[in-house]
């Protein structure tokens, strides 16, 4: 194959560009496949867990049912954060423990939300980086390949279309390769980002409702119906 011959006979920069594009492609597809599984599981888990929690008869049963529905453990940390404020046994002589219960609860729920959001957003930076840089990496390979192709043609002393079209066409393949790497990354970044945003919104709404409910409770709900 002429393209393979072009790469094997190219210099170090051509090979480096090809390896970088290959690494970008592999990394982006690994992230895409992993995030599709994660967000599909997380979306289904959150969608099932929230109604189950609010429909439970008491706190203990609600928490227990979350173990079976919240598969990615995105809702459960919020409930654990609420327990840390509701249970008197959790009070500690620290700056955080000396704050009002509403402030403690807000801080703990925020920390749990941030941890969940970081899991959902993991890999988005890589997809954005690949989508933004892969075309330019391919373009670098194309420019460099055309430069060497023109040097080789000029060295022969006679320039014809058939001698120019082959080497230049092979060099342009690097641009196509860059686009082939970038397009799936950009599409996945947008699609997966929307799904993650929906899950984030559901978790934030639950945290807000949970905070309001907890602040109305005078006792530890783990010991009451």
N, C-alpha and C positions, 0 to 999 in steps of 0.2 A: 504494500500500500504506500502511495506516494506521501501521504501525510505522516505516516509512521517513519518513513525514510527521512522526511524533512526534520522531524523531531530528533531522531537518532543522530543525524548528521549535523544538527545545529550546534551552536555553541552553548556555553554554560547558562547564559541568560534565557535562551529559549527553553532549555530543560527546566530551569528554575520556575519560569512562568507556568509551564505545564504542570509541574508538581504542586505549585501553589493553588492553581485552579482545581486540581484533583483533590487536594486537602480541603479546600473550601466546600467543594461539592459533597464530599463524604461527611464532613462535620455538619453541614446544614441539613442533610438528609437524616442523619442520626438524630439531630435535635427535632426535626419535623416529625419523624415517626414517634419519638418519645413523647413529644408534646401532644400529638393527636391522641395517644393513649391516655396521657395524664388528664388532659382537659375533658375528654369524653367521660372518663371515670369521675372526675371532680364535679362536672356539671350534673351528671346523673345522681351522684351522692348528695350534693347540696340540695337538689330538687326534691329528693326523697326525705332527707334528714330534717329539713325545717318544718314541714307539716307534722312529721312524727313527733318532734320535740314539743310543739305547742298543743298537740292533741293528747299528750300523755296525761295521766291522772295525777302524777306527782313528779317531783324532781328526780328521785332515784330511778323511777321507771323510764323517764325521758332520757336520762343520761345513759342508761343501759341500752335503750333502743338505738341511740346514736352509734354505739359500737358496731352495730350490724349494718347501718345505712350510710354512715359517713365514712366511706371507704378510704378517702384520701386524708382524713383527719384535718379537715378545714373548719368544721363547725365545733368539734369537741374542744379545741383549745380555747374558744370563746366561753364555753360553758365552764371549763376549768378556771378561767380567769374570774368568772363571776363567783365561783365557789370560794376562791381565795379571799374575796371581800366579804362574802356572806358568813363564812365560818369564823367564829370568834377565835378558834384555835390558831388561825393564820396570822393574827395580829402580832406584829413584831416591833420592838423598840428601835425603829429605824426612821429615817426621814420620810420614806415612802409610807411607812406604817402610821406615822403621826398625821398624815394628811387626812382630810375629810373623806368619808367613804365614797362620795361621788367622784372625787379626784382620783382616788386609788383605782376605782373601777374604770374610769376613763383611760387611765394610763395602761392598765393591764389589758383591756380590750384593744386599745390601739396597738400595743406590742404584739398581741396575737394576730390581729389583722395584718400588720406589716409582715409578720413571718409567713402567713398564708399567701399574701400577695407576691412576696419574693419567690415562693415556689411556683406560683402560676406564671410569673413573668420571666422565669429563668429561661435563658436561651434566646429571648427576643433581641438582645443586643447583638448576639452573634448573627442572627438572621438579617438584622438591619445592616450590619457591617458587610456581610457577604453580598447582599443586594446592592449596596452602594458602591463597593469597590471592585467586585468581580469584572464588570465591563471594562473598567480602566486597566485592570491587570491584563485582560485579554488584548486590549488595544495596545498596551506596551509590547506584548509579544508580536502583534501584527506589525507595528512600526519597525521593531527590530528585525523581524524576518524580511520585510520588504527592503529595508536598508541593505541587508546582506545579499538579498536576491539581486538587487540592482547593481551592487558591486561586482557580483559574479558575472552578470550579463555584460556590464561594461568592459570587464576584463577580456571577454571574447572578441570585442571589437566590432561586432555586428549585432544590431538589435532588431529583432522581428517580433511580431505579435505572439507567435507560438512560444518563443523563448521567454517572453515577459509574463504571459498569462499563467503558465504553470507555477513558477515560483511565487508570484504575487498571490495567486489563488490559494496556494497552500498556506501562505502567511496569514491571509484573511480568515482562515479557519480559527485562528486564535481568538479573533473578535467574536465569532459565533460561539466558541466555547465559553467565553466570558459571559455572554448573554444567556447561554444554556444553564450556567451555574447561578446567575443572578435572578432570573425570572422566577423559578420555584421558591427561592428564598423570600423574594418580595411578596409573592402571593401568599405564602404561608405566614409571613409576618403580619399581614393585614387580616387574614382570616382567623388565625389563632389569637391575635390580639383582641379581636372583637369578642371571641368566646371567653377569653380570660377576663375581659372587662365586665361581661355579664355576670360571671361568677363573683367577681369582686363586688359588684353592686349588690348582689343578693346577700353576701356576707356582711357588708356594711349596713344594710337595712336590718338584718338580724341582730347585729351588734347594737344598733340604736334601740330596737325594740327590747332586747334583753336588758340593756342598761336601765331603761324606764321601768321595766318589771322589777328588777333587782332593787332599785332604790325605793320601791314601795313595800318591800318585804322587811318586817321588823325582826325576823328570826331566821335561823339557818334552815333553808328549805330541805336539806338532805335529811332532816329529822322531823319533817312535817308533811302532811298530805297536800 
